[in-house]
Amino acid sequence: MPIGTTHEGRQIPLIKVGRPSEYRKPAIWIDGGIHAREWVSPAVVLYMIDQLVEHYDKDPQMRNFVNNLDWYIVPLLNPDGYEYSRSSTNPEIRLWRKNRSPPVCIETRSSFFAAVQTRCCQGVDLNRNFDWDFGVEGSSTDPCSEIYQGAYAFSEPETRAVRDFISGRHGQVRTFLTFHSYSQILMYPFGHQVRTYTNDVYDLRSTALHAASALRSLYGTTYVVGTGADTLYPASGGSEDWAKGRMGVKYSYLFELRPEEQVWDGFLLAENQIIPTSRETFEAVKVIATHTLETAQSNIRRAPPSRDFTDTCVDRNPNCGYWARNGACSVWPSMREQCARSCGFCPSMRAFRG
């Protein structure tokens, strides 16, 4: 199903993998190709679809994943940029990073006495365009920069497509995985500032370390594990931070795939590395999917029986106040369960308000 349309009119396809169910299953979001030049990313995501579908009848683990999880998978989030990067071997085109939004022009001068010059540049870095610490560190207001953040958060159709789809399934999406290249890093939030962590950082890190260990078991490929800011550089407006910080997704990770950071031409990954990269990465994803299922089942077992107002009418997510202030109470059905107090769904609160 398409979840959006790009500036150049291309659809952004999403594939759902999962068996029909009478209840709403926990879900995993996967996207690839948010940066145009990172060609191995869409290939890895397509490999995952193949494994889930083709091995359903052969592999009990795949059958468990498909029966008990919904997988929402976008192999190519930035089709305009991807196609542009494929249109020429010119390095400026092959190594294009951003989407293909219309040109933005700015006037500059090299010194006070120099003549004013007009520069017009195209494209937004989609992984600086999400609403988490937007426009602060590690992004740029210069439209000619590779990390141009856009005019405002969610200014781009690609990022809005992600926002609208996930917010419409608020509370269901338990895991958010986005695939990039390169550097061999497995990142968890938060990446907008060094030494800035989530409340459940120990769980996120433990799961990531298990995933990296499973990945290493196939070919010995070693991944660094940590936040993006601590392991690479700070970057504001990232999708994995937004998923965790705004949407309350439990497991949110960004993979920087092969090769390692020291390789100077890492975006030009050799063809014979595509399948090994895909295989080892899926080993890591299987670990995270297993944790997703175990956490969802544990939450069901721990849920107390409903008895009275004091037991049930509480906020169950630390972001409830933010969501309520931004109108989510009337948009997301799950807010009745997650944010009853902030949204005013408590029986005694409704009676008080008349």
Sequence and secondary structure as in RCSB ss.txt:
>XXXX:A:sequence
MPIGTTHEGRQIPLIKVGRPSEYRKPAIWIDGGIHAREWVSPAVVLYMIDQLVEHYDKDPQMRNFVNNLDWYIVP
LLNPDGYEYSRSSTNPEIRLWRKNRSPPVCIETRSSFFAAVQTRCCQGVDLNRNFDWDFGVEGSSTDPCSEIYQG
AYAFSEPETRAVRDFISGRHGQVRTFLTFHSYSQILMYPFGHQVRTYTNDVYDLRSTALHAASALRSLYGTTYVV
GTGADTLYPASGGSEDWAKGRMGVKYSYLFELRPEEQVWDGFLLAENQIIPTSRETFEAVKVIATHTLETAQSNI
RRAPPSRDFTDTCVDRNPNCGYWARNGACSVWPSMREQCARSCGFCPSMRAFRG
>XXXX:A:secstr
 EEEE TTS EEE EEE    SS   EEEEEE SSTT THHHHHHHHHHHHHHHTTTT HHHHHHHHH EEEEES
 S HHHHHHHTS   HHHHT  S     EEEEE SSTTS  EEEEE    GGG SSSSTTSTT BS TTSTTB  
SSTT SHHHHHHHHHHHTTTTTEEEEEEEEEEE EEEES  SSTT   TTHHHHHHHHHHHHHHHHHHH    EE
EEHHHHT   TT HHHHHHHTT  SEEEEEEEEEETT TTTTS  GGGHHHHHHHHHHHHHHHHHHHHHHHHHHH
HH     SHHHHSSB STTHHHHHHTTGGGT TTHHHHBHHHHT SHHHHHHH 
